[in-house]
């Protein structure tokens, strides 16, 4: 993952994602860089619109309730079961969307 993170860091800093730059980032982070993995990463990112890939792979973050906010009211057991099933289905869809978006990073 640190190889992908280094590419994302370079992208967010507005730097060109090259083998040399990725190696510099990894070395600065104390990671022993593997030239074959770096070469594979740069080859897979060639021609990829990273901003678009991040946008399509982003999973919405649900904000935590504010401190001291009242807890939601307890519902009927049937409502809780339906709620859990709905959340599980939403998570499955979100994971599928995220996986599809991340697949674009690797060609």
Secondary structure, 3 states (H helix, E strand, C coil): CHHHHHHHHHHHCCCCCCHHHHHHHHHHCCCCCCHHHHHHHHHHHCCCCHHHHHHHHCCCCCCCCCCCCCCCCCCCHHHHHHHHHHHHHHHHHHHHHHHHHHHHHHC
